[in-house]
Amino acid sequence: MTEFTEEERESAVQEMNDALAACVHNIEAGTKLTQNHYGAYMSLLGAFKNQDVASQRRMAQALIRVGGNSRGVEAGFKAATGEVL
């Protein structure tokens, strides 16, 4: 397995954070087809359906941290997983 420096890890995390923030911006700026954009968040979280629920929960929490509508993310998470965030 490849070893990464702390700087490389931090850079990768920042790039992922920026990409996630861009996704959230696109969702929030787009036409609201469902209440609080929960449908868009459900779709985005659905991309992680092969991951365990804990991983999906972390992704949902990350969406909220980068500016996602918390009610929309929570509803999307519940619809995608059947679990409460």
ROVOZA-913132 format. One record per residue (C-alpha): residue number from 1; residue in one letter; x negated, z negated, y negated. Coordinates in steps of 0.5 Angstrom, whole numbers, plus 2048, in hexadecimal, padded with zeros to 3 digits. Layout:
REM ROVOZA-913132
resi->NUM; resn->A; xx->X; zz->Z; yy->Y
...
END
This chain:
REM ROVOZA-913132
resi->1; resn->M; xx->800; zz->800; yy->800
resi->2; resn->T; xx->7FE; zz->802; yy->7F9
resi->3; resn->E; xx->7FC; zz->7FC; yy->7F5
resi->4; resn->F; xx->7FE; zz->7FC; yy->7ED
resi->5; resn->T; xx->7FB; zz->7F9; yy->7E7
resi->6; resn->E; xx->7FF; zz->7F4; yy->7E3
resi->7; resn->E; xx->7FF; zz->7F9; yy->7DE
resi->8; resn->E; xx->802; zz->7FE; yy->7E2
resi->9; resn->R; xx->807; zz->7FA; yy->7E5
resi->10; resn->E; xx->809; zz->7F8; yy->7DE
resi->11; resn->S; xx->809; zz->7FF; yy->7DC
resi->12; resn->A; xx->80E; zz->801; yy->7E2
resi->13; resn->V; xx->812; zz->7FC; yy->7E1
resi->14; resn->Q; xx->813; zz->7FE; yy->7D9
resi->15; resn->E; xx->814; zz->805; yy->7DB
resi->16; resn->M; xx->81A; zz->803; yy->7E0
resi->17; resn->N; xx->81D; zz->7FE; yy->7DB
resi->18; resn->D; xx->81D; zz->804; yy->7D6
resi->19; resn->A; xx->820; zz->809; yy->7DB
resi->20; resn->L; xx->825; zz->804; yy->7DC
resi->21; resn->A; xx->827; zz->803; yy->7D5
resi->22; resn->A; xx->827; zz->80A; yy->7D4
resi->23; resn->C; xx->82D; zz->80A; yy->7D9
resi->24; resn->V; xx->830; zz->805; yy->7D6
resi->25; resn->H; xx->830; zz->808; yy->7CF
resi->26; resn->N; xx->833; zz->80E; yy->7D2
resi->27; resn->I; xx->838; zz->80B; yy->7D6
resi->28; resn->E; xx->83A; zz->807; yy->7D0
resi->29; resn->A; xx->83A; zz->80D; yy->7CB
resi->30; resn->G; xx->83E; zz->811; yy->7D0
resi->31; resn->T; xx->846; zz->812; yy->7D0
resi->32; resn->K; xx->849; zz->80B; yy->7D3
resi->33; resn->L; xx->84C; zz->80E; yy->7D9
resi->34; resn->T; xx->84E; zz->807; yy->7DC
resi->35; resn->Q; xx->84E; zz->800; yy->7D9
resi->36; resn->N; xx->847; zz->7FE; yy->7D6
resi->37; resn->H; xx->844; zz->804; yy->7DA
resi->38; resn->Y; xx->845; zz->800; yy->7E0
resi->39; resn->G; xx->845; zz->807; yy->7E4
resi->40; resn->A; xx->83F; zz->809; yy->7E1
resi->41; resn->Y; xx->83B; zz->803; yy->7E3
resi->42; resn->M; xx->83F; zz->803; yy->7EA
resi->43; resn->S; xx->83C; zz->80A; yy->7EB
resi->44; resn->L; xx->835; zz->808; yy->7E9
resi->45; resn->L; xx->835; zz->802; yy->7ED
resi->46; resn->G; xx->837; zz->806; yy->7F3
resi->47; resn->A; xx->831; zz->809; yy->7F3
resi->48; resn->F; xx->82E; zz->803; yy->7F6
resi->49; resn->K; xx->833; zz->802; yy->7FB
resi->50; resn->N; xx->82E; zz->802; yy->801
resi->51; resn->Q; xx->82B; zz->7FC; yy->7FE
resi->52; resn->D; xx->82D; zz->7F5; yy->7FF
resi->53; resn->V; xx->832; zz->7F2; yy->7FB
resi->54; resn->A; xx->82C; zz->7ED; yy->7F8
resi->55; resn->S; xx->829; zz->7F4; yy->7F5
resi->56; resn->Q; xx->82F; zz->7F7; yy->7F3
resi->57; resn->R; xx->830; zz->7F0; yy->7EF
resi->58; resn->R; xx->829; zz->7F0; yy->7EC
resi->59; resn->M; xx->82B; zz->7F8; yy->7EA
resi->60; resn->A; xx->831; zz->7F6; yy->7E6
resi->61; resn->Q; xx->82E; zz->7F0; yy->7E3
resi->62; resn->A; xx->829; zz->7F4; yy->7E0
resi->63; resn->L; xx->82E; zz->7F9; yy->7DE
resi->64; resn->I; xx->831; zz->7F3; yy->7DA
resi->65; resn->R; xx->82A; zz->7F1; yy->7D7
resi->66; resn->V; xx->829; zz->7F8; yy->7D4
resi->67; resn->G; xx->82F; zz->7F8; yy->7D1
resi->68; resn->G; xx->835; zz->7FA; yy->7D6
resi->69; resn->N; xx->83C; zz->7F8; yy->7D4
resi->70; resn->S; xx->83C; zz->7F2; yy->7D9
resi->71; resn->R; xx->843; zz->7F2; yy->7DA
resi->72; resn->G; xx->842; zz->7F9; yy->7DC
resi->73; resn->V; xx->83C; zz->7F8; yy->7E1
resi->74; resn->E; xx->840; zz->7F2; yy->7E4
resi->75; resn->A; xx->846; zz->7F6; yy->7E5
resi->76; resn->G; xx->842; zz->7FC; yy->7E8
resi->77; resn->F; xx->83D; zz->7F7; yy->7EC
resi->78; resn->K; xx->844; zz->7F4; yy->7EF
resi->79; resn->A; xx->847; zz->7FB; yy->7F1
resi->80; resn->A; xx->840; zz->7FE; yy->7F4
resi->81; resn->T; xx->83F; zz->7F7; yy->7F8
resi->82; resn->G; xx->845; zz->7F3; yy->7F9
resi->83; resn->E; xx->841; zz->7ED; yy->7F6
resi->84; resn->V; xx->841; zz->7EA; yy->7F0
resi->85; resn->L; xx->83B; zz->7EA; yy->7EB
END
